[in-house]
């Protein structure tokens, strides 16, 4: 598959133009974005940013304090909902969409289907979450197709474990969390989503969710019982097929590593057999399991939070040397192109927050690496391109540098860009416009340059470790090449302008099949007003340039 770019966005936040949201406000007080907020104009502007796929986060119906009982949707217990809006990962009905997102709640699925169609018409593909490990404690599908049996409906709660059950039970004991929970009764208690097999989860547990049973008996030594096929496997396959039939192009699979790899190995080929182009992306944090979930789990791509994300964050924060990037990609071996690279998502702190870099522009060199180092896809999170700071306390989510996924709130910088639905960016500051222009230029280069989408990479860091004119703590350099297209990328992870000289070893010329002592036209693709110069590449000379603080250059080298 060709390299692609993802724009992650919470529709609940994207189209909320209320500038006077209240702390811990309700839906009626703070407002909420809708499926219809993604107009053709909005989608065109996202496409122009250099995006190929949109990950619509929080589509499937999840538990919330908002009451939709008049539409036949049972109300949830507020005590077991995190925040007023609720977590998008506490799924209440796998066969329905979040009513919050519909202009006309009664026709909410039609509005989602129209969004998928509108997205496709604007030459973008659709990714949604699949949340397979856990569901809301109040799970009940009122929208399931005829003949579908609800999760837990046929369970025997007298069995702690059985492959026939969808949940795990703590037999003959009531749910009794380590905090006050009036009015809610659960008997017998079910295991909590984060593998908490206790009747008493704490506030730090995923107490609002119930763990799903895929045939592993955790109490008796993690014994795997996959024959006959566990009932949960069958139900989850049908759910994936249901959403694939809606025209969804891919699934980002939440906490995929908490679901046995054998399930993925079984289910993904079946979905791909029916929908050949669909992609599966796994959220996974155990580096030791990376190869397993690709080779045996059949995933197309994996999150690389514990690899490149962590490295780039540490380099940007000046805790690690830029040369550590080399170890990061080398440690992945032949699966480096199967990672999903990113610097922000809904779980992580915003770059521009006081908890990370304090300014979105400081991560420009890191973003260049994430986008261009390998053939792997790259993702940005809505607001990243406008320098969102997320330095507000919205309610359930305190001031932690993250945009809340639990509250009815706003994304200030997206409001400024959206300009009440005009999507013209006129309310953005000069700095925000400049940052967004950088992302647009970088991401469009990323998807259009064959050297990046299909080419070879040659890391120049080791050849410059003893170079007195190249500081490997603050600078990083590499080639990307495909046929006659040659790019030299040089980065400055430092708050001062650096004049640098990059050595190019003879091995690079051999590996990339470049003739030595050849003259090239040279221009920086990221420069707003690129100037053409000439340079000679040779292992006997150095490539000289000057790079501004926290910037990078993508030099295109072409034969005159």
SERO-437716 format. One record per residue (C-alpha): residue in one letter; y, z, x. Coordinates in steps of 0.1 Angstrom, whole numbers, m for minus. Each point is the difference from the previous one (the first is absolute). Layout:
BEGIN
<'A', <Y, Z, X>> ...
This chain:
BEGIN
<'X', <0, 0, 0>> <'X', <35, m8, 12>> <'X', <23, 27, 10>> <'X', <19, 14, m30>> <'X', <27, 25, m8>> <'X', <0, 27, m26>> <'X', <29, 16, m19>> <'X', <m11, 33, m14>> <'X', <20, 12, m30>> <'X', <m2, 26, m28>> <'X', <11, m18, m32>> <'X', <10, 35, m13>> <'X', <26, 3, 26>> <'X', <9, m37, 7>> <'X', <18, m6, m33>> <'X', <15, 34, m6>> <'X', <38, m6, 2>> <'X', <10, 35, m11>> <'X', <24, 13, 27>> <'X', <2, 35, m16>> <'X', <m36, 12, 2>> <'X', <m6, 37, m5>> <'X', <m22, 22, 22>> <'X', <m34, 2, m16>> <'X', <13, m21, m29>> <'X', <m21, m14, m28>> <'X', <m6, m36, m9>> <'X', <28, 0, m26>> <'X', <24, 17, 25>> <'X', <m7, m20, 31>> <'X', <m13, m33, m12>> <'X', <m28, m22, 14>> <'X', <m4, m36, 12>> <'X', <m20, m24, m20>> <'X', <m23, m30, 5>> <'X', <28, m21, m13>> <'X', <23, 13, 29>> <'X', <m17, m26, 22>> <'X', <19, m30, m13>> <'X', <m3, m34, 15>> <'X', <31, 6, 20>> <'X', <m14, 33, 14>> <'X', <m33, m17, 9>> <'X', <18, m30, 17>> <'X', <21, 24, 21>> <'X', <m32, 19, 10>> <'X', <m16, m33, 9>> <'X', <31, m10, 21>> <'X', <m5, 32, 20>> <'X', <m31, m16, 14>> <'X', <m25, 16, m23>> <'X', <m33, m16, m12>> <'X', <m16, 29, m19>> <'X', <15, 28, m22>> <'X', <m20, 33, m3>> <'X', <10, 14, m33>> <'X', <m7, 37, 4>> <'X', <m7, 22, m30>> <'X', <m10, m27, m25>> <'X', <m32, 16, m14>> <'X', <6, 28, m26>> <'X', <3, 34, 16>> <'X', <6, 35, m13>> <'X', <36, 8, m8>> <'X', <21, 26, m19>> <'X', <15, m27, m22>> <'X', <m16, 0, m34>> <'X', <m13, m33, m13>> <'X', <m23, 14, m27>> <'X', <18, m21, m27>> <'X', <m16, m30, 17>> <'X', <m35, 15, m1>> <'X', <2, 13, 36>> <'X', <m10, 37, 1>> <'X', <27, 23, 15>> <'X', <m8, 16, 34>> <'X', <2, 36, 9>> <'X', <33, 3, 20>> <'X', <m16, 28, 21>> <'X', <m24, m24, 16>> <'X', <25, m28, 6>> <'X', <19, m1, 33>> <'X', <37, m6, m8>> <'X', <12, m14, m33>> <'X', <m10, m36, 7>> <'X', <m34, 10, 14>> <'X', <m19, m13, 30>> <'X', <m9, m37, m2>> <'X', <m33, 11, 16>> <'X', <m10, 23, m29>> <'X', <m15, m28, m21>> <'X', <m3, 8, m37>> <'X', <m13, m33, m13>> <'X', <m15, m27, 24>> <'X', <4, m26, m28>> <'X', <37, 4, m8>> <'X', <34, m3, 16>> <'X', <26, 28, 3>> <'X', <19, 1, m33>> <'X', <31, 11, 19>> <'X', <3, m35, 14>> <'X', <1, m18, m33>> <'X', <30, m10, m20>> <'X', <m22, m1, m31>> <'X', <m28, 26, 5>> <'X', <m22, m15, m26>> <'X', <0, m33, 19>> <'X', <m2, 15, 35>> <'X', <m30, m20, 12>> <'X', <16, m32, m11>> <'X', <31, 9, 20>> <'X', <m21, 6, 31>> <'X', <m18, m33, m5>> <'X', <34, m17, m2>> <'X', <10, 17, 32>> <'X', <m31, m14, 18>> <'X', <8, m35, m14>> <'X', <37, 3, 10>> <'X', <m9, 12, 35>> <'X', <m24, m29, 5>> <'X', <26, m25, m13>> <'X', <23, 12, 28>> <'X', <m27, m7, 25>> <'X', <m9, 36, 7>> <'X', <m34, 17, m3>> <'X', <m7, 33, m18>> <'X', <m17, 30, 15>> <'X', <m6, 32, m20>> <'X', <m16, 34, 8>> <'X', <m36, 7, m6>> <'X', <m5, 37, 0>> <'X', <m38, 6, 2>> <'X', <m4, 35, 14>> <'X', <15, 21, m28>> <'X', <15, 0, m34>> <'X', <24, 23, m20>> <'X', <m16, 31, m13>> <'X', <10, m13, m35>> <'X', <m16, m34, 5>> <'X', <m7, m18, m32>> <'X', <1, m37, m6>> <'X', <14, m10, m34>> <'X', <3, m36, 11>> <'X', <m34, m7, 13>> <'X', <m17, m32, m11>> <'X', <m26, 1, m27>> <'X', <m34, 12, 13>> <'X', <15, 19, 30>> <'X', <m12, 36, 3>> <'X', <27, 24, 12>> <'X', <m3, 18, 33>> <'X', <m19, 33, m5>> <'X', <m10, m8, m35>> <'X', <m37, 1, 6>> <'X', <1, 26, 29>> <'X', <m22, 30, m2>> <'X', <23, 29, 11>> <'X', <m30, 22, 6>> <'X', <m7, m20, 32>> <'X', <22, 7, 30>> <'X', <m10, m34, 13>> <'X', <m18, m30, m14>> <'X', <5, m38, 7>> <'X', <1, m3, m37>> <'X', <31, 21, m3>> <'X', <35, m13, 7>> <'X', <14, 34, 10>> <'X', <m11, 30, 20>> <'X', <m4, 33, m19>> <'X', <3, 36, 10>> <'X', <m26, 11, m25>> <'X', <7, 28, m25>> <'X', <34, 8, 16>> <'X', <35, m6, m15>> <'X', <27, m18, 19>> <'X', <21, 28, 15>> <'X', <26, m13, 25>> <'X', <19, 22, 24>> <'X', <32, m3, m21>> <'X', <9, 6, m36>> <'X', <m11, m28, m24>> <'X', <6, 11, m36>> <'X', <m16, m19, m29>> <'X', <m23, m22, 21>> <'X', <m37, 7, m3>> <'X', <m28, m17, 19>> <'X', <m36, 11, m3>> <'X', <m20, m4, 20>> <'X', <25, m7, 28>> <'X', <m2, m34, 18>> <'X', <5, m6, 37>> <'X', <35, m8, 11>> <'X', <10, m34, 14>> <'X', <5, 9, 36>> <'X', <m37, 11, 3>> <'X', <8, 36, m11>> <'X', <m33, 12, m15>> <'X', <14, 32, m13>> <'X', <12, 13, m34>> <'X', <32, 12, 17>> <'X', <20, m28, 17>> <'X', <34, 10, 14>> <'X', <34, m16, m5>> <'X', <m6, m19, 33>> <'X', <m32, m16, m15>> <'X', <0, m31, m22>> <'X', <m4, 24, m29>> <'X', <11, m25, m26>> <'X', <m30, m23, 7>> <'X', <m37, 1, m3>> <'X', <m24, m14, 27>> <'X', <m22, m30, m10>> <'X', <m37, 1, 8>> <'X', <m13, m31, 19>> <'X', <m35, 14, 6>> <'X', <6, 24, 29>> <'X', <m12, 36, m4>> <'X', <26, 18, 21>> <'X', <m14, 35, m7>> <'X', <m35, m8, 13>> <'X', <9, m15, 33>> <'X', <18, m32, m11>> <'X', <m33, m16, m12>> <'X', <6, m36, m11>> <'X', <m18, m10, m32>> <'X', <9, m37, m6>> <'X', <m32, m11, m17>> <'X', <1, m6, m29>> <'X', <36, m12, 2>> <'X', <23, 30, m9>> <'X', <17, m3, m34>> <'X', <34, 3, 16>> <'X', <m6, m31, 21>> <'X', <m6, m21, m31>> <'X', <31, 13, m18>> <'X', <22, m6, 30>> <'X', <m12, m36, 5>> <'X', <8, m7, m36>> <'X', <35, 15, 4>> <'X', <7, m22, 31>> <'X', <m12, m31, m19>> <'X', <23, 9, m29>> <'X', <31, 0, 22>> <'X', <m11, m30, 20>> <'X', <m2, m19, m34>> <'X', <36, 9, m5>> <'X', <10, m22, 29>> <'X', <3, 27, 26>> <'X', <m3, m15, 35>> <'X', <m9, 32, 19>> <'X', <m8, 37, m1>> <'X', <14, 27, 23>> <'X', <m28, 25, m2>> <'X', <12, 36, 0>> <'X', <m18, 24, 23>> <'X', <m28, m25, 5>> <'X', <m16, 21, 27>> <'X', <m8, 28, m25>> <'X', <m22, m25, m19>> <'X', <m34, m8, 17>> <'X', <1, m33, 20>> <'X', <m32, m10, m17>> <'X', <19, m3, m33>> <'X', <26, m23, 15>> <'X', <m28, m21, 16>> <'X', <m15, m4, m34>> <'X', <30, m6, m21>> <'X', <24, m21, 21>> <'X', <m23, m30, 3>> <'X', <m6, 1, m37>> <'X', <37, m2, m8>> <'X', <6, m27, 26>> <'X', <m29, m20, m14>> <'X', <20, m2, m33>> <'X', <35, m1, 16>> <'X', <m4, m15, 34>> <'X', <36, 3, 12>> <'X', <5, 37, m9>> <'X', <7, 24, 28>> <'X', <m10, 36, 6>> <'X', <22, 24, 21>> <'X', <m14, 34, 8>> <'X', <21, 31, 5>> <'X', <m19, 17, 28>> <'X', <10, 25, 26>> <'X', <m32, 7, 20>> <'X', <3, m24, 29>> <'X', <m37, 5, 8>> <'X', <m8, m16, m34>> <'X', <21, m31, 4>> <'X', <m27, m23, 12>> <'X', <m24, 14, m26>> <'X', <23, m7, m30>> <'X', <6, m35, 12>> <'X', <m35, m10, 12>> <'X', <m20, 19, m26>> <'X', <26, 8, m27>> <'X', <11, m37, m1>> <'X', <37, 8, m1>> <'X', <24, m27, 10>> <'X', <26, 23, 14>> <'X', <6, 37, 8>> <'X', <30, 22, 3>> <'X', <8, 7, 36>> <'X', <20, 32, m5>> <'X', <m18, 19, 28>> <'X', <3, m28, 24>> <'X', <31, m23, 2>> <'X', <21, 19, m26>> <'X', <m3, 33, 18>> <'X', <6, m16, 34>> <'X', <31, m19, m12>> <'X', <14, 30, m17>> <'X', <m5, 21, 32>> <'X', <15, m28, 22>> <'X', <30, m3, m23>> <'X', <4, 38, 0>> <'X', <m2, m1, 38>> <'X', <m30, 23, 1>> <'X', <m23, m27, 15>> <'X', <5, m29, 24>> <'X', <2, m35, m12>> <'X', <m29, m9, 22>> <'X', <m22, 21, m24>> <'X', <2, m30, m23>> <'X', <m24, m18, 23>> <'X', <m26, 28, m4>> <'X', <4, m1, m37>> <'X', <m9, m36, m5>> <'X', <m26, 0, 27>> <'X', <m19, 29, m16>> <'X', <m6, m21, m31>> <'X', <m19, m27, 19>> <'X', <m9, m29, m22>> <'X', <13, 15, m32>> <'X', <37, 1, 10>> <'X', <7, m29, m23>> <'X', <m16, 18, m29>> <'X', <25, 28, m2>> <'X', <29, 3, m24>> <'X', <31, 9, 21>> <'X', <29, 19, m14>> <'X', <27, 25, 8>> <'X', <6, 13, m35>> <'X', <m20, 5, m32>> <'X', <1, 25, m29>> <'X', <m18, 27, 20>> <'X', <22, m2, 31>> <'X', <35, 11, 9>> <'X', <27, m26, m2>> <'X', <12, m14, 34>> <'X', <36, 8, m9>> <'X', <m7, 35, m11>> <'X', <9, 30, 22>> <'X', <m37, 6, 5>> <'X', <m6, m33, 18>> <'X', <27, m21, 17>> <'X', <31, 8, m20>> <'X', <9, m37, m1>> <'X', <m21, m29, m13>> <'X', <13, m22, 28>> <'X', <m15, 22, 27>> <'X', <m35, m13, m10>> <'X', <8, m37, 4>> <'X', <m20, m3, 32>> <'X', <m29, 19, m15>> <'X', <1, m23, m31>> <'X', <m1, m31, 22>> <'X', <m32, 14, 16>> <'X', <m15, 8, m33>> <'X', <7, m35, m13>> <'X', <m7, m22, 30>> <'X', <m24, 17, 25>> <'X', <m32, m12, m17>> <'X', <m11, m23, m29>> <'X', <m3, 31, m22>> <'X', <20, 2, m33>> <'X', <31, 21, m1>> <'X', <15, 21, m28>> <'X', <34, 14, m8>> <'X', <9, 26, m27>> <'X', <27, m8, m25>> <'X', <32, 15, 14>> <'X', <m11, m2, 37>> <'X', <20, m33, 3>> <'X', <31, 17, m14>> <'X', <m2, 31, 22>> <'X', <m10, 25, m28>> <'X', <4, 35, 13>> <'X', <m20, 19, m27>> <'X', <20, 32, 8>> <'X', <1, 13, m35>> <'X', <m21, 26, m18>> <'X', <m11, m17, m32>> <'X', <m21, 28, m16>> <'X', <m37, 5, 8>> <'X', <6, m18, 32>> <'X', <24, 20, 21>> <'X', <24, m14, 27>> <'X', <m27, m12, 24>> <'X', <12, m35, 10>> <'X', <m23, m17, m25>> <'X', <8, m18, m32>> <'X', <m17, 21, m27>> <'X', <m30, m16, m18>> <'X', <m1, 30, m24>> <'X', <34, 0, m15>> <'X', <23, m21, m22>> <'X', <25, m8, 26>> <'X', <18, m28, 17>> <'X', <1, m19, 33>> <'X', <37, m1, 8>> <'X', <0, m29, 24>> <'X', <m21, m21, m23>> <'X', <25, 7, m28>> <'X', <27, m12, 23>> <'X', <m18, m32, 8>> <'X', <m11, m6, m36>> <'X', <36, 4, m13>> <'X', <m12, 7, m36>> <'X', <m24, m29, 0>> <'X', <22, m26, 18>> <'X', <m21, 4, 32>> <'X', <30, m13, 21>> <'X', <3, 29, 24>> <'X', <37, 3, m6>> <'X', <0, 38, m1>> <'X', <m17, 2, 34>> <'X', <19, 12, 30>> <'X', <6, m24, 30>> <'X', <m27, 20, 19>> <'X', <m25, m3, m29>> <'X', <6, m38, m3>> <'X', <m5, m4, 37>> <'X', <m33, 19, m1>> <'X', <m12, m20, m30>> <'X', <9, m32, 18>> <'X', <m21, 12, 30>> <'X', <m30, 5, m22>> <'X', <5, m33, m17>> <'X', <2, m18, 33>> <'X', <m30, 18, 16>> <'X', <m23, m3, m30>> <'X', <7, m37, m5>> <'X', <m7, m6, 37>> <'X', <m32, 20, m4>> <'X', <m14, m21, m27>> <'X', <13, m34, 12>> <'X', <m7, 1, 38>> <'X', <m35, m12, 9>> <'X', <2, 19, 32>> <'X', <1, 32, m21>> <'X', <m23, m10, m29>> <'X', <m27, m17, 20>> <'X', <9, 3, 37>> <'X', <m12, 19, 31>> <'X', <17, 32, 12>> <'X', <5, 9, 37>> <'X', <12, 35, 7>> <'X', <24, 1, 30>> <'X', <3, 37, 2>> <'X', <m26, 7, 27>> <'X', <14, m27, 22>> <'X', <34, 18, 0>> <'X', <m11, 37, 4>> <'X', <12, 0, 37>> <'X', <30, m23, m7>> <'X', <32, 19, 9>> <'X', <20, m23, m23>> <'X', <m23, 7, m30>> <'X', <m3, 34, m15>> <'X', <m33, 2, m18>> <'X', <10, 33, m16>> <'X', <27, m18, m20>> <'X', <m9, m37, 2>> <'X', <m28, m21, m13>> <'X', <m7, m37, 4>> <'X', <m27, m25, m10>> <'X', <m6, m37, m6>> <'X', <m13, m16, m32>> <'X', <m11, m37, 3>> <'X', <m16, m26, m22>> <'X', <m3, m36, 14>> <'X', <35, m10, 10>> <'X', <17, 30, m16>> <'X', <8, 27, 25>> <'X', <18, 33, m8>> <'X', <10, 27, 24>> <'X', <8, 33, m17>> <'X', <19, 27, 19>> <'X', <10, 34, m15>> <'X', <23, 28, 8>> <'X', <m10, 35, m13>> <'X', <31, 17, 14>> <'X', <35, 9, m11>> <'X', <17, m19, 29>> <'X', <2, m37, 8>> <'X', <m26, m10, 25>> <'X', <1, m28, 25>> <'X', <m36, m8, 7>> <'X', <m22, m22, 21>> <'X', <m34, m9, m13>> <'X', <m28, m10, 24>> <'X', <m24, m26, m12>> <'X', <m33, 1, 19>> <'X', <m20, m31, 9>> <'X', <m28, 12, m24>> <'X', <24, m4, m29>> <'X', <5, m37, 8>> <'X', <m37, m6, 3>> <'X', <m8, 20, m32>> <'X', <27, m17, m21>> <'X', <m5, m34, 18>> <'X', <37, m3, 10>> <'X', <9, m20, 30>> <'X', <19, 20, 27>> <'X', <35, m9, 12>> <'X', <7, m18, m32>> <'X', <35, m2, m16>> <'X', <3, 12, m36>> <'X', <28, 0, m25>> <'X', <5, 36, m11>> <'X', <16, 16, m31>> <'X', <m3, 33, m17>> <'X', <m13, m5, m36>> <'X', <14, 33, m12>> <'X', <36, m8, 12>> <'X', <23, m7, m29>> <'X', <17, m27, 22>> <'X', <m28, m11, 24>> <'X', <11, m16, 32>> <'X', <m22, m24, 19>> <'X', <m5, 5, 37>> <'X', <m26, m11, 25>> <'X', <m24, 21, 21>> <'X', <m29, m7, 24>> <'X', <m32, 20, m5>> <'X', <m19, 8, 32>> <'X', <m21, 29, 13>> <'X', <23, m1, 31>> <'X', <32, 7, m20>> <'X', <10, 24, m28>> <'X', <14, m6, m35>> <'X', <34, 16, m2>> <'X', <17, 12, m32>> <'X', <22, 28, m14>> <'X', <m9, 17, m32>> <'X', <22, 22, m21>> <'X', <m10, 36, m10>> <'X', <m30, 2, m24>> <'X', <m3, m38, m2>> <'X', <m24, m27, 8>> <'X', <0, m37, 8>> <'X', <m24, m26, m11>> <'X', <5, m29, 25>> <'X', <m13, m34, m10>> <'X', <m8, m20, 31>> <'X', <m3, m37, m4>> <'X', <m4, m29, 24>> <'X', <33, m21, 0>> 
